[in-house]
């Protein structure tokens, strides 16, 4: 079960108990009669978010219809997001003395012709941009709210509030964050060459920055973040919030 959902059976049972305790009797009245039951409904939702399966496949696997899978995923994505939202660190929750490594990543979705703001020129595809921060040891520390794919990393980070404390200038980032007061590699000017000391500095920065690449790769083991999002676009931001909450809950469990 771990390989399909990212959680052990005991962890899923704990989630079900938390859902029942948090929502009380209304858990049994979330929409029409539930064909799968609470445990299977949670498993289906986690499996969908972790593996981004086609819903018809999940229907065959769990012996039910695609429409039931669709309703279940929609319902429990909302339920899990509401239940676990307190597990997600905000900018205010971060240790003010902690040095962080920051990078942006694109969470891809289908190409929506009426939403050109989703197009990322950097990644040459459509999606939503999130900023991710980890500690120097590689522990996931924070993920920003999503912004349209066209948003440059520097703008997205500036708007996230992470850099509101102007006294902080020790966060690390790549060259895309030059000008924000962070520690970044030195950019070579057109036609110029870097001094040997600048090359050594860049090597040192990049030798630390690999931790954020690893943290993002771990986050994208949730295939919903790695492959095109197929559900309605209006649900994408909520799904992102739920998966982030599940990841922080999984780390802390």
N, C-alpha and C positions, 0 to 999 in steps of 0.2 A: 504493500500500500504506500510505503514511503516514496517509491520511485514514480508513482503516478500522481501523488498529491503533495509530496514534500513534507508530510507529517506522518508520524506513527499512529497506530490505532488508538493508543492511550491519549495522544495529543488531540485526536479528533473527538474522542469521547469527552475530553475536557472542554473542547470548544462547544460541543452540544450541550453540556451541562451549563456552561456560561450563557449560552443563548437562552436556554429555558429559564435560568435564574434572572437574567437581565430583562427579558421581555415578558416573563410570566405567562399566564394563561393565553395571552394573545398570540404566542408562538404557534398555537394550533389553529389560529384563525387568520393566518397570513394569506389572504386570497382564498381561492377555491380549495376543495379538499386535496390534500397532498398525496400523490400516488406513490411517492418514494419513501415517505417517512423522514424524520429529522436527520438521522445518521446518514442515510444514503443521499439525502439532499445536500448535506454539507460535503460529502465525498465527491458528488458530481460537480459541485461548484469549485472545489479545490482542484479537482482533476482538470476541469476546463481552464481555470486560470493558470495552472502550472504547465499544462501541455498544449493549450490552445487547440484542442481537438475539434474537428467538425462535429456539429451537434448530432447529426445522423449517426455517426460512429458511436457516440456516447449512448444514444438511444438503443442501439443494438446491443451494446455492452451491458446496459442495465435493464434491458427488457422492457423498454417503454418507448414512447413516441418522441420525435424531434421537438414537437411543440411543448411537451412536458419538460424536456431538458431545457428548452429556451426559457420557459416560465421559471423553472427552478433556479437557473443561473442568474436570471435577472433579479429574482426575489432575494436570494441568499448572498449575492454580491452586495446588495444594499444592507442586508442584515449584518453581515460580517464587518462591513465598513463602519457601520454605526457602533457595533459592539467594541471594536478594537481601536477606534480613533484616538483614544487616550494613550495608546502605546506609541504613537507617532511623535517624535521630538519636533518641536517648533524651534525657530531661531532663538526665542527667549529661553528655551530649555537647555541650550548648549552651554557647556562649561566655558565661561568667558576667558579662561586661561589656557584653553586647549587649542593647539595649533592644528589646523585642518588642511587636507589636500582636496582641491575642488576640481571637478570637470563636468562638462555637460554631455548629455547623450540624447539621441532621438529615439522615441518610442513610435515605431512605424504603424501606419494604418492604411487602409485602402485609399486610392486616389479619389478625392471628392472634388468634382469639377467646379462646384459652387463654393468651394472653400480654398481659394488660392493661397490663403495665409498659412496653410499647412505645409506648403512646399519648402523644403530645406535645400538651398543651393549647395551647401556644404556636403550633405549626404545624398543629394540627387534623388530624393524620394519625399513622400509626405508623412507627417506624423506630428507629435507633440514633443516639445523640448522640456527636459527636466535637468536641474542642476543637482549634482550628487556630491556629498562631502564625506570623507572618512578620516579617521585619526592616522597618525604617523605609523601605527602598527597595522593599518588596513581595516579596522573595525568600522562598519557603516555607522555614520553619525547623524546624517540628515539628508532628506530629499526635498527639493522645492516643489511647490505647486506647478502643474504643467502650464506651459505657454505655447503659442502657435509655433510650428516648426520653423518658420522664417525668422524667428527671433534669434539674434546673435547671442552667443553665450555670455558676453560681457554685459549686454543689456539685461538678459534674463537674471544674471546674478545680482546686478545692481538693484533690480526691482524686487528681488526676493527678500531684501532686508538683512542678509548675512553680513554685508559690509557697512551697515549703518554706523557702527562704532568706528569712527575714523582713526581712533588711536590704535586699532588693530591693523598691523601691516605685515603679519607673519604667516598668513595663509599662503599656500602654494597653488599655482595653477600653470597652465600651458601658455603659449604665446597669445592665445585668443583673449587673455585677460590683461594684457599689457595696458597700462594706463589707469588701472584700478587701485594701484598702491600695493598690490600683492607681490610675493616673490615669484618671478617668472623667468624663464630662459631669456637670454639676450637675443634680440632679433638682429640678423645681419642686414645692413643697409644695402640697397641696390648698388651693385658694382664694387662693394667694399668687402672686406674680410674681417672676421672676428680675431681679436687678439688671443693669444694662447691662454691667457688667464680667463678670458670670457668663455672659451671652449671648455675649459676645466670646470668653470662655474655651471655651464649648461649641463655638463655630464653629471655633476653632483645633484642638480635639481631633478634631472630626469631619472636618476637612480633612486630617488625618493618617490617620484610621481607614479611609478609603476603600481604602487599600492591602490591608487584610485581606479586604475584600469582593472585591477583584479576585483575590487569591490563592485564595480559596474557589471563585470562579467558574472559575478555571483548573483547580483540582482536580476540579471537577465536570464537566469535559469528558469525564471517564470517566463514561459514562452510567449505569453501575452505581451510581454515587453520586447520580445525579440523578433517575432513574426507579425505580419499584418493583422491588425485588429479588425475583426469581421462583424461585430455587433454594431448597432446604430451608433453613429458618431456622437450623439448627445449623451451616450452612456460611457464614453471613453474616459473622461476625467474622473468619474466616480469609480470606475474599475481600477484606474491607476491608484487612486487613494486607498482602495481596499487592498490591493496587492502590496502596496508599501506598508500598510498596517499589518498585514499578515507576515511580511518579512521581519519587521521589528518584533512582532510577537514571537515568531519562530526563534529569532536570535536570543530573546530574553527567556524563553521557556526553559 
